[in-house]
Amino acid sequence: MALGRLLHGDPQYDTDGTAIGHGRGYELFTTIAFGGRRDRAFTRLAALSGARPGDRVLDVGCGTGYLTRRMAAAVAPNGTALGIDPSTQVVDHARHLATGLAGCTFERGIAEGLAAPDASFDVVVSSLMIHHLPAEARSQALAEMYRVCRPGGRLLVADFRPPSSRIGRHLVGAAAGPAMEHNPIGQLTALVRDAGFTDLAVGDLRPWLRHVTAVRPAARQDPA
């Protein structure tokens, strides 16, 4: 099986995007791809999210739950971290990996239509998911993240940052497919801003991640 097909499987019946089809294979691939820096990078993402003990966290497009588990640790002992992903197989694998971890749960769901009430989470995060969606669905996914984030709550979105060199991009394309080779990472900031988030901050984590943090503006307080 080609690695690109492994990372970007068949479209799911209720989303226009693609989904990871093989949880164990994806875990192996990403461990190798991060060259020993995966734990450091995702622990840093959890810290950058601003999540605090007791917070309710949603991880959109959680895959095998690598970031979700770190978010659960960040909000312990009384917080919760829910990961959602369109792939039933991957959700099952994520549940297995999180066995015994309090406050960490997983459900099947899609980024473009989150099955959660308005303003129901303190922190919304997403990593390595946006490039799985077709361009026309990305704005809808960010709009949904805005909707379920409480006023004053925080957002963290991280996605794959292709190499700057042509050879590097070609190697990425050969290994993981065109979605990663040609990922328009420069558009990520505008997607977050256009969804309504403010106080944006942008940064990179080696070797492959660009992250954007932001805040959903607090509800306006009308004078008495």
N, C-alpha and C positions, 0 to 999 in steps of 0.2 A: 504493500500500500504506500503511495506517495505521501511524503510528509505534509505537503500542502493539503491533500485530501483529509489527512488526519486532523489538521488544525482547523480546516474550514470545510466541514462536512456538508451533506445535502441540506438544502433549505428545509426548515421545519414547517409543518403544515399551517401553523398559526402565526408565523412571522415571515417577513421577506428576507431576513438575514440568514446567516449560516450558524451552525453550532458545532461545538466539539463533539466528536462521535465516540472517542475512546479515551476514557479518563486515565487509565494507567499509562497509555502511550503518551498522552499529553504531559503527564507528570514527568516522565522520563525526558521527553524532548525539552521542556522548559528548564529542567534542572541542568541539562547539558548546555543549553543556549545561554544561560546566565553565568556560566563559568564559575560557579561557587559564590556568586554575589546575590543569589535570589533571596535568601533569608534577610540579608542586610537591606536590600532594596525594598522589600515589602514591609519589613518592620519600620523602615523610614516612612513609607507611605502611610501606615497606620498612625504614626506620630504626626505627620503633616495634616492628617484629616481633622485634627483637633478634638477627636473623640475623648470623652472623659468617663470615669466610672459612673455607671447608672444610665448612660445614654442608650437610646434605641437606634441601631444602625441597620441600614439596608445596603447590601452589596449587589449591584445590578450586573447580570451577566457574570456570575461568580465562578463559572467553570468548576474546577475541583475544590474550590473553597480555600485556596492558599491565603488570600487576603482576608476572607471572612473569618478564618480562625484567628488571625492576628488582631482583627477588630474585636472579636469576642474577648480576647485577653485584655485589650485596652479598656474595655468598658466593664470588666469584672470588678466587684463580685455581683452587682445587681443589675447590670445592663444586659442587653440582648443584641445579637447580630444575626440577621436573616439574610441568607444568600439565595438569589433566584437565578435560574438558568433555563433555557428552552429544552435542553437535552435531558430526558429522563435518566438515561444511563449515567450521565455525568453527575446529576443530582444524587443518585444512589451512591456513587463512588465518594462524593463529597461527604455524605452522611457517614459512610464507613470511616473515612479519615478523621472525622470529628467525634467519633465515639468517646463518650466520657467527658467531653468538653462542655461545661455548663453554659447555657445561654446561647449556644450556637446551633441554628437550625437551617434547613434548606427546603425549598419548594420549587416546583416547576413554574416558570413564568417568563414573560417576554418584556423586553425593555420598552417597547412602543406602547404597551398597554398594561401598566403595573396594577395588579389586583390588590391595591392598598388604598385606604381612605386618604383624603387630603390632609397634609400637614401631620402625618403620623410618625415621622422619624426625625430624630435630632441630627443625624448625620447620614448622608447618602454618599456611597463610594462606588467606583467602577474602575476595573483595571483590565486592559487588553481586550476590551469588548467592542468599542465603538467601530473599529475597522471591520468587524464582522457584519455590520449593517450596511445596506446600500445607502448611497448619499441622501436619498430622499427620506429615509427613515431616521437619520441621525438627529435632526431637529426635534422630531416627535419624541425620541427617547430622552433628550435633555429636558423637553417640556414636562415629561412625566416625572423625571427626577425632581424638577422644581415643584411640581404639584404636591408630591408626597413629603417634601422636606418642610419642616415647620418654619414659620417666620423666625428669623434669627438663627436658623440651623445652618449647617455647613455642608459643602460639597467637595469631594475630591474625585477627579477623573484622571486616570493615567492611561496612556496608550503607547503603542509601539512607535519608536522614532527610528525610521530607516537610516542606514549609514549615509553619509554625505557623498561618498565616492561612488562612481558608476560600478566599479568592480564589486564593492561591498553590497550595493543594492542588487546586483545580478546574483551574487551568492545567496542572498536572502531569498530572492525570488525562486531560485532553484531548490532551496531547502524547504521553504514554507509557502510559496505561492505568491501570486501577484497582489493579493490584498495587502500583504505586509510590505512587499517590495515597493509598491506605489502608494502607501498610506499617506494621505495628505495631512500630516500631523500639524502643519501650520494653521489649519482651519479650526483646531480644537478650541483655541481661546475664543474665537468668534462664536462658535456654537454655544459655549457656556454663557457668554455675555448676552447673546441674543435670546437665550431662554429666560433672562430676567435676573440672573445672579449678579452680584456686585462684589467689590473688594477682591478682585482677581489677583492671584499671584501665580507665576509660571516658573517652572524649573525643570531640570533634567536630572535623572539618576542613571548612572552607568550600570550596564552597558547600553540599554535599549529603551528607556522610558522617558517620556515627557509627561509632566503632571501639571494640572491646573487645580488650584484650590479657590473656593469662592464662598459667598454667604448669600442665603436668601434674605432679602431685606426684611427687617422686622415690620410688623403691622404698624401703620401710622396711628399715633395716639391723638385723637381730636381733642382740642381744648374743652374743658368743662364749661 
